[in-house]
Amino acid sequence: MNEAVSPAAGQSPAIVWQEGQLLRHGKPHRILSGAMHYFRVHPDQWEDRLRRLAAMGANTVDTYVAWNFHERTEGDVDFTDWRDLERFIRLAGEVGLDVFLRPSPYICAEWSNGGLPFWLTGRVQSIRSSDPAYLAAVDRWYDELIPRMVPLQAAFGGPIVAVQIENEYGSFGSDHDYMRHQRDALTSRGIVELLTTADGHTSDMIAHGAIDGAMATFTFGTGVAEAEALRKPGQALMCSELWGGWFDHWGEQHHVRSAESMISTVDELLAAGGSVSMYMAHGGTNFGLWAGANHFGMIEPTITSYDSDAPIGEDGSTNAKFDALRAAFAPFHENELPPVPAANPVQPAQTVALTPTMGLRALLETLPAVGEASAMPQTFEQLGVEDGIVVYQARIDVPADSTVTIDGLADRAVVYIDDERIGVMEHDGEHTLSIPGGARRGILTLLVESLGRINYGPQIGARKGIVGGVRINGRRFVHGWTHRALPFDAPSAKGVAGADGVAVATIEVETPADAWIALPGGVKSLVWLNGFLLGRLWDRGPQVTLYAPGPLWKAGANEIVVLDTDGLASAVEIREKAEYGPVEEFIGS
């Protein structure tokens, strides 16, 4: 039996493992969970989505805790409004759900920087290790977080029944002292419920990710037999991430998994006596600039939607996967499942013209300065910029037939000489452009955009912006840089309009409700609704529409602001359904 009891607390966990099964207060128990992340769902919609999860037959909701969502500036920790994690957990309990809490500093989750604050990875050499600087920051964060979670445990009458120590550590590192520190950091602060780890189903991953005192669980799309073979003696079988769908990167097709394929793995796991958490049960949305990126030989930024072809859609709609899981989970409940809530209302379709207000090059001069002037260009981290756009400017002297080269570009740069746009460079493309116009002296302006901080693998924490330098003709460095940054607020400056830059539209709404926003003809846009940054659209696809939840709208006039670095759309379309682009069947292994 696991011994996850803190002696100081004097309390016992609600769930333990014994002889290969989970027991809840001495009776056999299955965790039937679905992942839903509070940080990806508007807080006014938390209860709706939790009720849909309960109607699906889940008895538990699983959520990560995104550290960087709560501590965007070091020392300024926020647990209010959208970040009110305690409220989310209490709501889950009121709906009748247990909570599987995953508070480890690193979450992956296709979330910016894997949940780690950019200010931390910008200065610490060895993340997710026993590096003293890293552990000191984690301990300070846990001193804020864990005391809030302790009274919400089942031992004290709350809904939290399980807590994950670290996330897929066996595919990242091999520092067992770090894993022991993370386990003890929870128990010493009063966590008494079932402790878990989560790793893929290979012996190497389990060897490096599991830890004494915690139940080792698995993550997979298929692979029940492999997980059974690797299960530790006496521990219960659990898949803490069963990938019933998958996420998308820009430039890919929309990944789907059939209901038949998903439920076959779920049924196999349940038949083997296992517990499960569906990843995702409700995916939600990477609002703002919170979408992460992967790097497998090239950068692969994640789209704004995190729908993930989940049983409960981005807007709360249900589908065949939902029905299949409701049927599979129902026999494990003593009472009938709650009825499925009615579909949420949507706005009627309409099209409204976009009015350009300022061209991109002119806009850049209005952005606020950040950092100090420097000989070499500074990274986002050096400038204290979390994400988005930094504008780099320097005066240059160039001979005829010259080139400009950016060393260490992360991720994309629009390049100007004076007011002339001369091209675009991308992280995985050509980093040299010809400078037209003969010998001259001018201002070099580089609009550099982070497309998402890497959330998985050895390049977590990679710097953003210009990591090296800028050279003329491959030899001479450009010195003397100033920097500006795009705030997260919607740009409001007005001036000479252009084919790119800023445009606005007013959407009249009779009754606020969910909607989908499309920008046909637009190229690469950031979109704000009433001052709230919904996210990105890019004509590379697959995503065509942005989810605009009902709570962000108001009766009457609503303002849409679009910033497009490459070509503005002429109109905003309000649509009644999502469009995620052409599909591709995909099953995570």
C-alpha positions in Angstrom: 0.0 0.0 0.0 1.2 3.5 -0.7 2.3 5.7 2.2 1.5 9.1 1.0 0.5 10.5 4.4 2.3 13.5 5.9 3.0 12.6 9.6 2.4 16.3 10.5 -1.0 16.3 8.9 -2.3 13.2 10.7 -4.7 12.5 7.9 -5.1 9.6 5.5 -5.6 9.7 1.7 -9.0 9.0 0.3 -7.6 6.7 -2.3 -4.8 4.1 -1.9 -3.5 1.3 -4.0 -3.4 -2.3 -2.7 -2.8 -5.6 -4.5 -3.1 -4.1 -7.9 -6.2 -2.0 -7.5 -7.4 1.3 -6.1 -9.3 1.4 -2.9 -11.4 4.4 -1.8 -12.1 4.2 1.9 -11.5 0.5 1.7 -13.7 -0.2 -1.3 -12.6 -0.9 -4.9 -12.6 2.3 -7.0 -11.9 3.5 -10.5 -10.8 6.9 -11.4 -12.8 7.9 -14.5 -11.3 11.3 -15.3 -11.3 13.9 -18.1 -8.7 16.6 -18.6 -10.0 20.2 -18.6 -7.7 23.1 -18.0 -9.1 26.1 -16.1 -6.6 28.4 -17.9 -8.0 27.4 -21.3 -11.7 28.0 -20.5 -13.4 31.4 -19.7 -14.2 31.3 -16.0 -17.8 32.1 -16.6 -18.0 28.8 -18.5 -16.2 26.6 -16.0 -19.4 25.3 -14.4 -20.9 24.5 -17.8 -18.0 22.5 -18.9 -17.7 20.7 -15.6 -21.3 19.7 -15.8 -20.8 18.3 -19.3 -17.9 16.3 -18.0 -20.0 14.8 -15.3 -22.7 14.0 -17.8 -20.1 12.2 -19.9 -19.7 9.8 -17.0 -16.5 11.1 -15.5 -16.2 11.0 -11.7 -13.0 13.2 -11.7 -11.6 16.2 -13.5 -7.9 16.4 -14.2 -6.2 19.8 -14.5 -2.6 21.0 -14.7 -1.6 24.1 -12.9 0.2 26.5 -15.2 2.8 28.3 -13.1 3.5 31.0 -15.8 -0.2 31.8 -15.9 -0.1 32.8 -12.2 3.4 34.4 -11.9 4.0 36.3 -15.2 6.3 38.7 -13.3 8.6 37.2 -10.7 7.2 37.7 -7.2 3.8 38.9 -8.4 1.5 35.8 -7.9 -2.1 36.0 -9.0 -4.9 33.7 -7.9 -7.8 36.0 -8.8 -10.5 36.0 -11.5 -9.4 33.7 -14.4 -6.6 32.5 -12.2 -8.8 31.6 -9.2 -7.8 27.9 -9.1 -9.5 27.4 -5.7 -12.8 28.5 -7.2 -12.4 26.1 -10.1 -11.7 23.2 -7.7 -14.6 24.0 -5.4 -16.9 24.2 -8.5 -15.8 20.7 -9.5 -16.7 19.5 -6.1 -20.1 21.1 -6.2 -20.8 19.5 -9.5 -19.9 16.1 -8.0 -16.5 15.6 -9.4 -13.2 14.6 -7.7 -10.1 16.5 -8.8 -6.8 15.0 -10.0 -4.4 17.9 -9.5 -1.2 18.1 -11.6 0.7 21.1 -10.0 4.2 20.2 -11.1 6.3 23.2 -12.3 6.5 21.7 -15.8 3.2 20.7 -17.5 4.0 20.4 -21.3 0.4 20.6 -22.4 1.3 22.4 -25.6 1.3 25.5 -23.4 3.9 28.3 -23.6 7.2 27.2 -22.2 5.6 24.0 -20.8 4.2 26.2 -17.9 7.5 27.4 -16.7 7.9 31.2 -16.3 10.0 32.8 -19.1 11.9 34.8 -16.5 13.0 31.6 -14.8 14.1 29.7 -17.9 15.8 32.9 -19.1 18.3 32.7 -16.2 18.5 29.1 -14.9 21.0 26.8 -16.6 19.4 23.5 -15.7 15.6 23.4 -15.4 13.8 20.3 -14.0 16.8 19.3 -12.0 18.3 19.8 -8.6 20.0 23.0 -9.7 19.8 25.1 -6.5 18.6 28.2 -8.5 15.8 26.2 -10.1 14.7 24.5 -6.8 14.7 27.8 -4.9 12.2 29.3 -7.4 10.1 26.1 -7.3 10.0 26.2 -3.5 8.9 29.8 -3.5 6.1 29.0 -6.0 5.0 26.0 -3.9 5.0 28.2 -0.8 2.3 30.2 -2.6 0.4 27.4 -4.3 0.4 24.3 -2.1 -1.1 25.9 1.1 -4.1 26.9 -1.1 -4.5 23.3 -2.2 -4.1 21.6 1.2 -7.6 22.4 2.6 -9.2 21.4 -0.7 -8.0 17.8 -0.3 -10.5 15.0 0.3 -8.9 14.4 3.7 -10.2 17.8 4.7 -13.6 17.6 3.0 -12.5 18.9 -0.4 -12.5 17.2 -3.9 -8.8 16.7 -4.5 -8.1 13.0 -4.4 -4.8 12.7 -6.3 -1.8 14.9 -7.0 0.9 14.4 -9.7 4.5 15.0 -8.7 6.1 15.6 -12.1 5.0 15.3 -15.7 6.6 12.8 -18.1 10.0 13.3 -16.4 11.3 10.0 -17.7 11.4 11.4 -21.3 13.4 14.4 -20.2 15.8 13.8 -17.4 17.5 11.5 -14.9 17.9 13.5 -11.7 16.4 11.3 -9.0 17.3 13.8 -6.4 15.1 16.3 -8.1 12.2 13.8 -8.2 12.6 13.1 -4.5 12.7 16.9 -3.8 9.4 17.3 -5.8 7.7 14.5 -3.9 8.9 15.8 -0.5 8.0 19.4 -1.5 4.4 18.3 -1.7 4.2 16.1 1.4 6.1 18.6 3.6 3.6 21.3 2.8 0.6 19.1 3.7 -0.4 17.1 0.6 -1.7 13.7 1.9 -3.7 12.4 -1.0 -2.6 9.8 -3.6 0.7 10.8 -5.3 1.3 9.9 -8.9 3.8 10.2 -11.7 3.1 10.0 -15.4 5.3 8.6 -18.2 5.2 6.9 -21.5 5.0 3.1 -21.7 8.7 2.3 -22.1 10.9 0.8 -19.4 13.4 3.7 -19.7 10.8 6.3 -19.1 9.4 4.5 -16.1 12.9 3.9 -14.7 13.6 7.7 -14.7 10.2 9.1 -14.1 8.8 6.9 -11.3 9.6 7.5 -7.6 9.0 5.6 -4.4 5.9 6.7 -2.6 4.0 7.5 -5.8 1.9 5.4 -8.1 3.4 5.3 -11.6 0.8 6.0 -14.3 1.1 6.0 -18.0 0.4 8.3 -21.0 -0.5 6.8 -24.4 -3.0 6.7 -27.2 -2.7 2.9 -27.5 -0.6 0.5 -25.4 -2.6 -1.0 -22.6 -0.7 -4.3 -22.8 2.7 -2.5 -22.6 1.5 -0.5 -19.6 0.3 -3.7 -17.9 3.7 -5.2 -18.4 5.5 -2.2 -16.9 3.1 -1.7 -13.9 5.0 -1.8 -10.6 4.1 -4.7 -8.2 1.0 -3.9 -6.2 0.2 -0.7 -7.9 -3.0 -0.1 -9.8 -3.1 0.3 -13.6 -3.9 3.8 -14.7 -3.5 5.8 -17.9 -3.4 9.4 -16.7 -3.4 10.7 -20.3 -5.3 8.6 -22.8 -5.0 10.5 -26.0 -8.4 10.4 -27.6 -7.4 13.1 -30.0 -4.4 15.3 -30.8 -3.4 19.0 -31.1 -2.4 20.8 -34.3 0.5 22.9 -35.4 0.3 25.7 -38.0 0.8 24.4 -41.4 -0.5 20.9 -40.6 -3.9 19.3 -41.1 -6.4 19.1 -38.3 -5.8 15.9 -36.3 -8.7 13.7 -35.5 -9.2 10.3 -34.0 -12.4 8.3 -34.6 -14.8 7.5 -31.8 -14.4 3.8 -32.6 -10.6 4.0 -32.3 -10.7 5.9 -29.1 -13.3 3.8 -27.3 -11.5 0.5 -28.3 -8.5 1.6 -26.2 -10.7 2.9 -23.4 -12.6 -0.4 -23.3 -9.4 -2.4 -23.3 -8.1 -0.4 -20.3 -11.3 -0.7 -18.3 -11.5 -4.5 -19.1 -7.9 -4.8 -17.6 -9.1 -3.2 -14.4 -7.6 0.2 -15.1 -8.4 3.8 -14.4 -8.3 6.5 -17.0 -8.1 10.2 -17.6 -9.1 11.3 -21.1 -6.7 13.8 -22.6 -8.4 16.0 -23.5 -12.0 15.6 -22.4 -12.5 19.3 -23.1 -9.6 21.0 -24.8 -10.5 24.6 -24.7 -8.5 27.4 -26.3 -5.0 28.8 -26.2 -6.2 32.4 -25.8 -3.8 35.3 -26.2 -0.3 34.1 -26.9 -0.3 31.1 -24.6 0.0 28.5 -27.3 3.4 26.6 -27.1 5.5 25.1 -29.8 7.4 21.9 -30.4 10.9 21.5 -31.9 11.7 18.3 -33.8 14.4 19.5 -36.2 12.3 22.6 -36.9 10.0 24.8 -34.8 6.4 23.7 -34.9 4.1 26.4 -33.3 0.7 25.2 -32.0 -2.5 26.8 -33.2 -4.8 28.9 -31.1 -7.5 26.2 -30.8 -6.9 23.4 -28.3 -10.1 21.6 -29.3 -8.0 18.4 -29.8 -11.0 16.6 -31.3 -12.1 16.1 -27.8 -15.5 14.6 -26.6 -16.5 18.1 -25.4 -15.7 20.7 -28.1 -14.1 24.1 -27.8 -17.6 25.6 -27.4 -19.0 22.9 -25.1 -20.7 20.9 -27.9 -20.7 17.1 -27.6 -20.1 14.4 -30.2 -19.8 10.7 -30.8 -16.8 10.4 -28.5 -18.9 11.9 -25.7 -21.7 9.4 -26.3 -19.2 6.4 -26.4 -17.6 7.4 -23.2 -20.9 8.1 -21.5 -22.0 4.5 -22.4 -18.6 3.0 -21.2 -18.5 4.9 -17.9 -22.1 4.5 -16.9 -21.8 1.0 -15.5 -19.3 2.2 -13.0 -21.8 4.6 -11.3 -24.4 3.5 -8.7 -26.9 6.1 -9.9 -27.9 7.3 -13.3 -25.7 9.9 -14.9 -26.7 13.5 -15.0 -28.6 14.6 -18.1 -26.5 16.2 -20.9 -26.9 20.0 -20.7 -28.5 21.7 -23.7 -26.3 23.1 -26.4 -25.1 26.7 -25.7 -26.6 29.4 -27.9 -24.6 30.9 -30.8 -24.8 34.3 -32.5 -26.3 34.4 -36.0 -23.9 34.8 -38.9 -23.0 38.2 -40.2 -20.2 39.9 -42.1 -18.8 43.4 -41.3 -16.2 45.4 -43.2 -12.8 45.9 -41.6 -11.6 49.5 -41.7 -7.8 49.9 -41.9 -6.5 52.5 -39.4 -2.7 52.4 -39.6 -0.1 50.6 -41.7 2.3 48.2 -40.0 5.5 50.2 -40.5 4.0 53.3 -39.0 2.5 51.3 -36.1 5.9 50.1 -35.1 7.1 53.7 -34.3 4.2 54.1 -31.9 5.1 51.1 -29.7 6.7 51.7 -26.3 10.4 51.3 -25.9 11.7 48.5 -23.7 15.2 47.9 -22.2 18.2 50.0 -22.8 20.0 50.8 -26.0 22.6 48.1 -26.6 25.5 47.3 -28.9 24.0 43.9 -29.8 20.3 43.1 -30.1 18.8 41.8 -26.9 16.6 38.6 -26.6 13.1 38.8 -25.3 14.3 37.5 -22.0 17.0 40.2 -21.6 14.3 42.8 -22.4 11.8 41.3 -19.9 9.3 40.5 -22.7 7.2 37.5 -22.2 6.0 36.9 -25.7 4.6 38.5 -28.8 6.5 41.1 -30.9 9.7 43.0 -30.4 10.8 45.7 -32.9 14.6 46.0 -33.3 16.0 49.2 -34.8 19.6 50.3 -35.7 21.1 52.8 -38.1 23.2 51.1 -40.8 25.6 52.1 -43.6 25.5 49.7 -46.5 27.4 49.6 -49.8 25.7 48.6 -53.0 24.6 45.0 -53.5 24.6 44.3 -49.8 22.9 41.6 -47.7 21.6 41.5 -44.2 21.8 38.3 -42.1 20.2 37.5 -38.7 22.0 35.0 -36.5 19.9 33.0 -34.2 16.4 34.1 -35.2 13.5 32.9 -33.1 11.0 32.8 -34.7 10.0 35.2 -37.5 11.2 38.6 -38.7 9.6 41.2 -41.1 12.5 43.3 -42.4 12.4 47.0 -43.4 15.0 49.4 -44.6 13.6 52.8 -43.8 10.0 52.5 -44.8 10.6 49.8 -47.5 9.6 46.3 -46.6 12.3 44.0 -48.1 11.2 40.6 -46.9 10.5 38.0 -44.2 12.9 35.6 -42.5 11.8 32.6 -40.5 13.5 30.4 -38.0 13.8 27.4 -40.3 14.3 29.2 -43.5 16.8 31.5 -45.2 18.3 34.1 -42.8 19.8 36.4 -45.4 18.1 39.0 -47.5 19.4 41.3 -50.3 19.2 45.1 -49.5 17.9 46.9 -52.5 18.5 50.5 -53.6 22.3 50.7 -53.8 24.7 52.2 -51.3 23.0 54.2 -48.6 22.5 55.1 -44.9 19.2 54.1 -43.4 17.3 52.6 -40.5 17.1 48.8 -40.3 13.8 47.7 -38.6 13.2 44.1 -37.7 9.7 43.1 -36.5 10.5 39.9 -34.6 7.6 37.7 -33.5 7.7 34.8 -31.1 5.4 32.1 -32.5 5.2 30.2 -29.2 7.7 29.1 -26.5 8.8 25.4 -26.8 6.9 23.2 -24.4 8.4 19.8 -24.8 11.9 18.2 -25.1 15.4 19.4 -24.6 14.9 22.9 -26.0 12.4 24.0 -23.4 13.4 27.4 -22.3 15.0 28.3 -25.6 15.5 32.1 -26.0 13.2 34.2 -28.2 13.9 37.1 -30.4 17.4 37.6 -31.9 19.7 35.3 -30.0 22.9 36.1 -32.0 23.6 39.3 -34.0 22.8 41.0 -37.3 25.5 41.2 -40.0 25.9 43.1 -43.2 27.5 41.2 -46.1 28.1 38.3 -43.8 31.0 40.1 -42.0 30.2 43.3 -40.2 28.0 43.3 -37.2 25.3 46.0 -36.8 25.8 47.8 -33.5 23.6 50.3 -31.7 20.2 48.8 -31.2 17.0 50.1 -29.6 13.9 47.9 -28.9 10.2 48.4 -28.8 7.5 45.8 -27.7 3.9 45.3 -28.7 1.7 45.4 -25.5 -0.9 42.8 -25.1 -3.5 45.5 -25.3 -5.2 46.1 -28.7 -3.3 48.7 -30.7 -5.4 52.0 -30.9 -3.1 54.3 -32.9 -4.5 55.8 -36.1 -2.7 57.2 -39.1 -2.0 56.4 -42.7 -3.6 53.0 -43.4 -2.0 50.3 -45.5 -2.4 46.8 -46.8 -1.0 45.4 -43.6 -1.1 46.8 -40.0 -4.2 47.5 -37.9 -7.9 47.4 -38.9 -11.1 47.7 -36.8 -14.7 46.6 -37.1 -17.8 47.1 -35.0 -20.0 44.1 -34.5 -23.6 44.8 -33.3 -24.9 42.1 -31.1 -28.5 41.8 -29.8 -27.8 39.0 -27.3 -24.3 38.0 -26.2 -23.5 34.4 -27.1 -20.7 32.3 -28.5 -19.4 33.0 -32.0 -16.6 32.0 -34.3 -14.5 34.7 -36.1 -13.0 34.3 -39.5 -10.9 36.7 -41.6 -11.1 35.5 -45.2 -8.2 37.0 -47.2 -6.2 37.8 -44.1 -2.7 36.4 -43.8 -1.2 36.4 -40.3 -3.3 38.1 -37.7 -3.7 38.8 -34.0 -7.3 39.4 -33.1 -8.8 41.3 -30.1 -12.5 41.3 -29.1 -13.4 44.2 -26.8 -9.7 44.5 -25.8 -9.2 40.8 -25.1 -6.6 39.0 -27.2 -8.4 36.0 -28.6 -5.3 34.6 -30.3 -3.7 34.1 -33.8 -5.0 33.2 -37.2 -2.6 32.3 -40.0 -3.5 31.4 -43.6 -1.2 28.4 -43.4 -4.0 26.7 -41.5 -5.4 24.4 -40.6 -7.5 26.6 -38.2 -9.8 29.0 -40.0 -12.0 30.3 -37.1 -11.2 31.7 -33.7 -13.5 30.8 -30.8 -15.0 34.0 -29.2 -16.9 32.9 -26.1 -20.1 34.5 -25.1 -18.9 36.1 -21.9 -16.5 38.3 -23.9 -19.4 39.9 -25.9 -21.8 42.6 -24.8 -25.2 43.7 -26.0 -24.8 46.5 -28.6 -21.5 47.5 -30.2 -18.5 45.2 -29.9 -15.0 46.2 -31.2 -12.8 43.8 -33.2 -9.2 44.9 -33.7 -7.0 43.0 -36.1 -3.2 43.4 -36.4 -1.9 41.6 -39.5 1.8 41.6 -40.3 1.4 40.4 -43.8 -2.0 41.3 -45.3 -5.2 42.5 -43.8 -8.6 40.9 -44.5 -11.3 43.2 -45.9 -14.0 41.9 -43.6 -14.8 40.0 -40.4 -17.1 37.1 -40.6 -19.1 35.9 -37.6 -19.8 32.3 -38.1 -22.1 29.8 -36.3 -19.7 26.8 -36.4 -16.0 26.1 -36.1 -13.8 25.4 -39.1 -10.6 23.7 -38.2 -9.5 22.8 -41.8 -8.8 19.6 -43.6 -8.6 16.5 -41.3 -6.1 13.8 -40.8 -6.6 10.7 -38.7 -3.9 10.6 -36.0 -3.3 8.4 -32.9 -0.6 9.3 -30.4 1.5 6.3 -29.5 
